[in-house]
Amino acid sequence: TNVLSLLFDDADALGEYGVILGASELRDYNAEIVVEDLMKKSGVFQSSDFGGRARLLHALGAETATGTSATVDDATSSAAGAIANLHVTAATGAWTLKVQDSPNDSAWSDLITFTSVTAAGGQTGSVAGTVDRYVRASFTETSSGSCTFAISLARK
């Protein structure tokens, strides 16, 4: 199973849109050798939990201390749950990464908690039910180090 997030070309800042495919399986893969040692690759993925339109909660970047991202305001709550993808490109130490939500941008609750991160990799998490209007990423350093990651969230 793979974690696959597709972000639009210019989706590199907090709150910008893309699409989450969630947990997916590679159904077909083709690698074709081309002149000059360049390779053309293509693949077909089938998603087991399509999330739909996603917002970037933490743009790919390194963190070296516990904190939270800025708030993303979705203007209203939603009742059908959400799916979130985490992509970690580098990690030292140990990190707890979460998606949090809030009805008022001041009282925060954990919405999705990813498995503790100690190395590069990807994870998908989901939740059923209400997702409050405001959302953000939370990162807690549980063992000294740094973590380079991106988190995106799609309401269902």
Stockholm file with secondary structure:
# STOCKHOLM 1.0

chainA/1-156         TNVLSLLFDDADALGEYGVILGASELRDYNAEIVVEDLMKKSGVFQSSDFGGRARLLHALGAETATGTSATVDDATSSAAGAIANLHVTAATGAWTLKVQDSPNDSAWSDLITFTSVTAAGGQTGSVAGTVDRYVRASFTETSSGSCTFAISLARK
#=GR chainA/1-156 SS CEEEEEECTTCCSTTCEEEEEEEEEEEEEEEEECGGGCEEEEEEEEESSCCEEEEEEEEEEEECSSEECCCEECSSCBSSCEEEEEEEEEECSEEEEEEEEESSSSSCEEEEECCCBSSSEEEEEEECSCBCSEEEEEEEEEESSCEEEEEEEEEC
#=GC SS_cons         CEEEEEECTTCCSTTCEEEEEEEEEEEEEEEEECGGGCEEEEEEEEESSCCEEEEEEEEEEEECSSEECCCEECSSCBSSCEEEEEEEEEECSEEEEEEEEESSSSSCEEEEECCCBSSSEEEEEEECSCBCSEEEEEEEEEESSCEEEEEEEEEC
//
